[in-house]
Amino acid sequence: MKSSRRSFMFTVAGVASALVLPREASADATPVLESDTNAQALGYRTDASKVDRAKYPKFQAGQACASCQFFQGKAGDATAPCTIFAGKLVNAKGWCSAYVKKA
């Protein structure tokens, strides 16, 4: 009975710490590939200068992931997590049609 109680307590402690500790991008996080289904649906490009302006007329020069509200990195980060592409990294110089300028 003690080992069951101990196992339960370790499990609860592990779950609680996972919920409380801040999440940071791990070094092994995968980058978003332009060939990914979600990336294709949103017109994601790792280089904003290669956006098809005819297909995405809302794109404007100067827009890039680094200046988007969904980009979770700091200024100067080459890649960072994006809330649109959960669990994956986007290129700071990239762009997708979900772009919304940071406030």
VMD Tcl script that builds the backbone (N, CA, C; Angstrom):
set m [mol new atoms 309]
animate dup $m
set s [atomselect $m all]
$s set {name element resname resid chain x y z} {
  {N N MET 1 A 0.819 -1.198 0.000}
  {CA C MET 1 A 0.000 0.000 0.000}
  {C C MET 1 A 0.861 1.259 0.000}
  {N N LYS 2 A 1.993 1.216 0.717}
  {CA C LYS 2 A 2.861 2.381 0.756}
  {C C LYS 2 A 3.415 2.706 -0.620}
  {N N SER 3 A 3.803 1.688 -1.377}
  {CA C SER 3 A 4.372 1.955 -2.694}
  {C C SER 3 A 3.313 2.549 -3.627}
  {N N SER 4 A 2.074 2.152 -3.504}
  {CA C SER 4 A 1.012 2.723 -4.326}
  {C C SER 4 A 0.796 4.182 -3.982}
  {N N ARG 5 A 0.794 4.488 -2.719}
  {CA C ARG 5 A 0.614 5.854 -2.264}
  {C C ARG 5 A 1.798 6.707 -2.731}
  {N N ARG 6 A 3.006 6.161 -2.613}
  {CA C ARG 6 A 4.203 6.879 -3.026}
  {C C ARG 6 A 4.173 7.125 -4.538}
  {N N SER 7 A 3.812 6.144 -5.305}
  {CA C SER 7 A 3.725 6.298 -6.763}
  {C C SER 7 A 2.698 7.358 -7.125}
  {N N PHE 8 A 1.576 7.320 -6.445}
  {CA C PHE 8 A 0.531 8.310 -6.686}
  {C C PHE 8 A 1.049 9.715 -6.396}
  {N N MET 9 A 1.757 9.901 -5.292}
  {CA C MET 9 A 2.261 11.218 -4.911}
  {C C MET 9 A 3.294 11.725 -5.917}
  {N N PHE 10 A 4.157 10.832 -6.410}
  {CA C PHE 10 A 5.127 11.236 -7.422}
  {C C PHE 10 A 4.424 11.636 -8.712}
  {N N THR 11 A 3.389 10.921 -9.068}
  {CA C THR 11 A 2.631 11.242 -10.272}
  {C C THR 11 A 1.957 12.598 -10.131}
  {N N VAL 12 A 1.319 12.844 -8.993}
  {CA C VAL 12 A 0.659 14.128 -8.750}
  {C C VAL 12 A 1.683 15.255 -8.777}
  {N N ALA 13 A 2.838 15.051 -8.136}
  {CA C ALA 13 A 3.887 16.075 -8.109}
  {C C ALA 13 A 4.398 16.365 -9.514}
  {N N GLY 14 A 4.561 15.330 -10.321}
  {CA C GLY 14 A 5.037 15.512 -11.692}
  {C C GLY 14 A 4.052 16.288 -12.543}
  {N N VAL 15 A 2.789 15.952 -12.438}
  {CA C VAL 15 A 1.755 16.656 -13.199}
  {C C VAL 15 A 1.665 18.103 -12.746}
  {N N ALA 16 A 1.696 18.331 -11.450}
  {CA C ALA 16 A 1.606 19.692 -10.914}
  {C C ALA 16 A 2.780 20.542 -11.384}
  {N N SER 17 A 3.981 19.987 -11.374}
  {CA C SER 17 A 5.141 20.769 -11.811}
  {C C SER 17 A 5.064 21.063 -13.305}
  {N N ALA 18 A 4.541 20.144 -14.084}
  {CA C ALA 18 A 4.400 20.371 -15.524}
  {C C ALA 18 A 3.413 21.494 -15.807}
  {N N LEU 19 A 2.415 21.631 -14.975}
  {CA C LEU 19 A 1.422 22.677 -15.162}
  {C C LEU 19 A 1.891 24.028 -14.653}
  {N N VAL 20 A 2.740 24.034 -13.633}
  {CA C VAL 20 A 3.147 25.268 -12.979}
  {C C VAL 20 A 4.410 25.866 -13.585}
  {N N LEU 21 A 5.374 25.040 -13.928}
  {CA C LEU 21 A 6.635 25.549 -14.451}
  {C C LEU 21 A 6.420 26.187 -15.815}
  {N N PRO 22 A 7.120 27.293 -16.086}
  {CA C PRO 22 A 6.965 27.931 -17.395}
  {C C PRO 22 A 7.485 27.028 -18.489}
  {N N ARG 23 A 6.821 27.107 -19.631}
  {CA C ARG 23 A 7.231 26.279 -20.758}
  {C C ARG 23 A 8.144 27.097 -21.659}
  {N N GLU 24 A 9.243 26.496 -22.038}
  {CA C GLU 24 A 10.167 27.129 -22.958}
  {C C GLU 24 A 10.365 26.184 -24.124}
  {N N ALA 25 A 10.729 26.748 -25.248}
  {CA C ALA 25 A 10.963 25.912 -26.421}
  {C C ALA 25 A 12.152 25.015 -26.149}
  {N N SER 26 A 11.952 23.766 -26.377}
  {CA C SER 26 A 13.067 22.844 -26.172}
  {C C SER 26 A 13.962 22.873 -27.405}
  {N N ALA 27 A 15.213 22.534 -27.185}
  {CA C ALA 27 A 16.187 22.550 -28.274}
  {C C ALA 27 A 15.812 21.569 -29.377}
  {N N ASP 28 A 15.022 20.558 -29.047}
  {CA C ASP 28 A 14.652 19.564 -30.042}
  {C C ASP 28 A 13.284 19.803 -30.668}
  {N N ALA 29 A 12.718 20.989 -30.473}
  {CA C ALA 29 A 11.427 21.302 -31.082}
  {C C ALA 29 A 11.597 21.303 -32.610}
  {N N THR 30 A 10.604 20.809 -33.290}
  {CA C THR 30 A 10.692 20.722 -34.743}
  {C C THR 30 A 10.229 22.014 -35.405}
  {N N PRO 31 A 10.894 22.392 -36.482}
  {CA C PRO 31 A 10.465 23.582 -37.206}
  {C C PRO 31 A 9.240 23.273 -38.069}
  {N N VAL 32 A 8.463 24.286 -38.331}
  {CA C VAL 32 A 7.340 24.143 -39.248}
  {C C VAL 32 A 7.930 24.031 -40.652}
  {N N LEU 33 A 7.487 23.051 -41.378}
  {CA C LEU 33 A 7.916 22.884 -42.772}
  {C C LEU 33 A 6.840 23.458 -43.684}
  {N N GLU 34 A 7.267 24.084 -44.752}
  {CA C GLU 34 A 6.297 24.636 -45.702}
  {C C GLU 34 A 5.401 23.552 -46.285}
  {N N SER 35 A 5.855 22.316 -46.247}
  {CA C SER 35 A 5.076 21.195 -46.780}
  {C C SER 35 A 4.058 20.640 -45.785}
  {N N ASP 36 A 4.112 21.078 -44.514}
  {CA C ASP 36 A 3.132 20.620 -43.518}
  {C C ASP 36 A 1.726 21.056 -43.942}
  {N N THR 37 A 0.754 20.224 -43.665}
  {CA C THR 37 A -0.623 20.504 -44.072}
  {C C THR 37 A -1.115 21.860 -43.566}
  {N N ASN 38 A -0.930 22.124 -42.274}
  {CA C ASN 38 A -1.382 23.386 -41.697}
  {C C ASN 38 A -0.621 24.564 -42.307}
  {N N ALA 39 A 0.666 24.399 -42.545}
  {CA C ALA 39 A 1.481 25.454 -43.144}
  {C C ALA 39 A 0.999 25.774 -44.548}
  {N N GLN 40 A 0.673 24.731 -45.309}
  {CA C GLN 40 A 0.165 24.952 -46.662}
  {C C GLN 40 A -1.173 25.680 -46.633}
  {N N ALA 41 A -2.033 25.305 -45.698}
  {CA C ALA 41 A -3.350 25.941 -45.593}
  {C C ALA 41 A -3.238 27.427 -45.260}
  {N N LEU 42 A -2.189 27.784 -44.521}
  {CA C LEU 42 A -2.008 29.178 -44.105}
  {C C LEU 42 A -0.990 29.931 -44.960}
  {N N GLY 43 A -0.470 29.282 -45.985}
  {CA C GLY 43 A 0.487 29.927 -46.870}
  {C C GLY 43 A 1.810 30.254 -46.193}
  {N N TYR 44 A 2.208 29.465 -45.191}
  {CA C TYR 44 A 3.442 29.738 -44.457}
  {C C TYR 44 A 4.663 29.647 -45.363}
  {N N ARG 45 A 5.512 30.647 -45.256}
  {CA C ARG 45 A 6.795 30.669 -45.949}
  {C C ARG 45 A 7.864 30.974 -44.914}
  {N N THR 46 A 8.978 30.257 -44.981}
  {CA C THR 46 A 10.068 30.506 -44.037}
  {C C THR 46 A 10.757 31.835 -44.335}
  {N N ASP 47 A 10.546 32.353 -45.526}
  {CA C ASP 47 A 11.104 33.638 -45.939}
  {C C ASP 47 A 9.955 34.480 -46.489}
  {N N ALA 48 A 9.602 35.537 -45.758}
  {CA C ALA 48 A 8.448 36.358 -46.141}
  {C C ALA 48 A 8.596 36.985 -47.526}
  {N N SER 49 A 9.816 37.159 -47.993}
  {CA C SER 49 A 10.005 37.754 -49.318}
  {C C SER 49 A 9.540 36.827 -50.440}
  {N N LYS 50 A 9.246 35.569 -50.098}
  {CA C LYS 50 A 8.801 34.596 -51.099}
  {C C LYS 50 A 7.301 34.329 -51.045}
  {N N VAL 51 A 6.543 35.172 -50.352}
  {CA C VAL 51 A 5.090 35.018 -50.275}
  {C C VAL 51 A 4.479 35.324 -51.644}
  {N N ASP 52 A 3.544 34.497 -52.068}
  {CA C ASP 52 A 2.823 34.704 -53.325}
  {C C ASP 52 A 1.815 35.837 -53.091}
  {N N ARG 53 A 2.170 37.027 -53.546}
  {CA C ARG 53 A 1.334 38.214 -53.298}
  {C C ARG 53 A -0.011 38.150 -54.027}
  {N N ALA 54 A -0.077 37.425 -55.110}
  {CA C ALA 54 A -1.342 37.277 -55.830}
  {C C ALA 54 A -2.299 36.401 -55.024}
  {N N LYS 55 A -1.761 35.369 -54.404}
  {CA C LYS 55 A -2.584 34.453 -53.616}
  {C C LYS 55 A -2.910 35.018 -52.237}
  {N N TYR 56 A -2.008 35.834 -51.684}
  {CA C TYR 56 A -2.184 36.413 -50.347}
  {C C TYR 56 A -2.069 37.932 -50.428}
  {N N PRO 57 A -3.097 38.588 -50.966}
  {CA C PRO 57 A -3.025 40.042 -51.171}
  {C C PRO 57 A -2.956 40.854 -49.868}
  {N N LYS 58 A -3.301 40.259 -48.732}
  {CA C LYS 58 A -3.217 41.010 -47.473}
  {C C LYS 58 A -1.771 41.143 -46.989}
  {N N PHE 59 A -0.850 40.359 -47.565}
  {CA C PHE 59 A 0.560 40.457 -47.200}
  {C C PHE 59 A 1.083 41.835 -47.577}
  {N N GLN 60 A 1.848 42.420 -46.647}
  {CA C GLN 60 A 2.489 43.704 -46.904}
  {C C GLN 60 A 3.971 43.585 -46.583}
  {N N ALA 61 A 4.788 44.279 -47.353}
  {CA C ALA 61 A 6.228 44.278 -47.113}
  {C C ALA 61 A 6.487 44.671 -45.663}
  {N N GLY 62 A 7.439 43.996 -45.040}
  {CA C GLY 62 A 7.773 44.278 -43.642}
  {C C GLY 62 A 7.103 43.338 -42.656}
  {N N GLN 63 A 6.065 42.643 -43.085}
  {CA C GLN 63 A 5.416 41.677 -42.201}
  {C C GLN 63 A 6.287 40.432 -42.111}
  {N N ALA 64 A 6.467 39.943 -40.886}
  {CA C ALA 64 A 7.240 38.723 -40.653}
  {C C ALA 64 A 6.812 38.154 -39.310}
  {N N CYS 65 A 7.076 36.885 -39.120}
  {CA C CYS 65 A 6.691 36.218 -37.878}
  {C C CYS 65 A 7.191 36.957 -36.639}
  {N N ALA 66 A 8.398 37.500 -36.692}
  {CA C ALA 66 A 8.980 38.176 -35.527}
  {C C ALA 66 A 8.135 39.355 -35.051}
  {N N SER 67 A 7.344 39.954 -35.941}
  {CA C SER 67 A 6.512 41.089 -35.550}
  {C C SER 67 A 5.039 40.718 -35.395}
  {N N CYS 68 A 4.756 39.409 -35.365}
  {CA C CYS 68 A 3.388 38.904 -35.232}
  {C C CYS 68 A 3.068 38.607 -33.766}
  {N N GLN 69 A 1.838 38.838 -33.367}
  {CA C GLN 69 A 1.448 38.593 -31.974}
  {C C GLN 69 A 1.502 37.125 -31.581}
  {N N PHE 70 A 1.500 36.215 -32.542}
  {CA C PHE 70 A 1.528 34.786 -32.233}
  {C C PHE 70 A 2.953 34.242 -32.032}
  {N N PHE 71 A 3.966 35.022 -32.422}
  {CA C PHE 71 A 5.378 34.644 -32.277}
  {C C PHE 71 A 5.746 34.733 -30.808}
  {N N GLN 72 A 6.242 33.636 -30.249}
  {CA C GLN 72 A 6.508 33.566 -28.811}
  {C C GLN 72 A 7.972 33.826 -28.445}
  {N N GLY 73 A 8.773 34.256 -29.391}
  {CA C GLY 73 A 10.185 34.501 -29.129}
  {C C GLY 73 A 10.458 35.919 -28.685}
  {N N LYS 74 A 11.740 36.166 -28.414}
  {CA C LYS 74 A 12.210 37.500 -28.047}
  {C C LYS 74 A 12.810 38.146 -29.287}
  {N N ALA 75 A 12.986 39.457 -29.211}
  {CA C ALA 75 A 13.633 40.178 -30.303}
  {C C ALA 75 A 15.000 39.564 -30.553}
  {N N GLY 76 A 15.305 39.308 -31.792}
  {CA C GLY 76 A 16.593 38.734 -32.158}
  {C C GLY 76 A 16.610 37.220 -32.281}
  {N N ASP 77 A 15.553 36.540 -31.815}
  {CA C ASP 77 A 15.482 35.082 -31.960}
  {C C ASP 77 A 15.300 34.731 -33.438}
  {N N ALA 78 A 16.086 33.781 -33.925}
  {CA C ALA 78 A 15.967 33.345 -35.320}
  {C C ALA 78 A 14.733 32.485 -35.539}
  {N N THR 79 A 14.387 31.681 -34.538}
  {CA C THR 79 A 13.185 30.848 -34.575}
  {C C THR 79 A 12.555 30.875 -33.192}
  {N N ALA 80 A 11.273 30.570 -33.133}
  {CA C ALA 80 A 10.573 30.543 -31.848}
  {C C ALA 80 A 9.249 29.816 -32.023}
  {N N PRO 81 A 8.656 29.391 -30.906}
  {CA C PRO 81 A 7.331 28.779 -30.983}
  {C C PRO 81 A 6.288 29.796 -31.472}
  {N N CYS 82 A 5.262 29.274 -32.080}
  {CA C CYS 82 A 4.144 30.090 -32.564}
  {C C CYS 82 A 2.857 29.432 -32.083}
  {N N THR 83 A 1.941 30.227 -31.562}
  {CA C THR 83 A 0.698 29.651 -31.049}
  {C C THR 83 A -0.171 29.074 -32.166}
  {N N ILE 84 A 0.038 29.495 -33.394}
  {CA C ILE 84 A -0.716 28.947 -34.526}
  {C C ILE 84 A -0.244 27.535 -34.854}
  {N N PHE 85 A 1.068 27.325 -34.770}
  {CA C PHE 85 A 1.670 26.026 -35.082}
  {C C PHE 85 A 2.144 25.391 -33.779}
  {N N ALA 86 A 1.211 24.963 -32.972}
  {CA C ALA 86 A 1.489 24.443 -31.627}
  {C C ALA 86 A 2.599 23.394 -31.617}
  {N N GLY 87 A 3.564 23.609 -30.737}
  {CA C GLY 87 A 4.646 22.656 -30.560}
  {C C GLY 87 A 5.737 22.721 -31.611}
  {N N LYS 88 A 5.659 23.679 -32.521}
  {CA C LYS 88 A 6.660 23.793 -33.580}
  {C C LYS 88 A 7.246 25.198 -33.606}
  {N N LEU 89 A 8.400 25.300 -34.232}
  {CA C LEU 89 A 9.100 26.574 -34.338}
  {C C LEU 89 A 8.886 27.184 -35.716}
  {N N VAL 90 A 8.702 28.490 -35.740}
  {CA C VAL 90 A 8.619 29.217 -37.003}
  {C C VAL 90 A 9.865 30.074 -37.152}
  {N N ASN 91 A 10.183 30.410 -38.377}
  {CA C ASN 91 A 11.314 31.269 -38.675}
  {C C ASN 91 A 10.894 32.715 -38.411}
  {N N ALA 92 A 11.732 33.478 -37.726}
  {CA C ALA 92 A 11.414 34.883 -37.424}
  {C C ALA 92 A 11.182 35.688 -38.697}
  {N N LYS 93 A 11.831 35.277 -39.795}
  {CA C LYS 93 A 11.691 35.976 -41.075}
  {C C LYS 93 A 10.566 35.393 -41.920}
  {N N GLY 94 A 9.818 34.443 -41.357}
  {CA C GLY 94 A 8.734 33.796 -42.080}
  {C C GLY 94 A 7.450 34.617 -42.063}
  {N N TRP 95 A 6.403 34.032 -42.635}
  {CA C TRP 95 A 5.091 34.690 -42.683}
  {C C TRP 95 A 4.026 33.641 -42.965}
  {N N CYS 96 A 2.814 33.868 -42.445}
  {CA C CYS 96 A 1.637 33.076 -42.830}
  {C C CYS 96 A 0.430 33.989 -42.822}
  {N N SER 97 A -0.659 33.505 -43.362}
  {CA C SER 97 A -1.855 34.347 -43.519}
  {C C SER 97 A -2.563 34.639 -42.188}
  {N N ALA 98 A -2.125 34.018 -41.093}
  {CA C ALA 98 A -2.690 34.314 -39.774}
  {C C ALA 98 A -2.005 35.519 -39.132}
  {N N TYR 99 A -1.075 36.141 -39.837}
  {CA C TYR 99 A -0.291 37.258 -39.300}
  {C C TYR 99 A -1.182 38.357 -38.720}
  {N N VAL 100 A -0.837 38.759 -37.492}
  {CA C VAL 100 A -1.482 39.904 -36.834}
  {C C VAL 100 A -0.359 40.690 -36.158}
  {N N LYS 101 A -0.222 41.936 -36.509}
  {CA C LYS 101 A 0.867 42.760 -35.973}
  {C C LYS 101 A 0.773 42.854 -34.445}
  {N N LYS 102 A 1.939 42.737 -33.793}
  {CA C LYS 102 A 1.986 42.891 -32.326}
  {C C LYS 102 A 1.512 44.279 -31.951}
  {N N ALA 103 A 0.824 44.342 -30.836}
  {CA C ALA 103 A 0.320 45.642 -30.359}
  {C C ALA 103 A 1.453 46.510 -29.856}
}
mol reanalyze $m
mol bondsrecalc $m
mol representation Tube
mol addrep $m
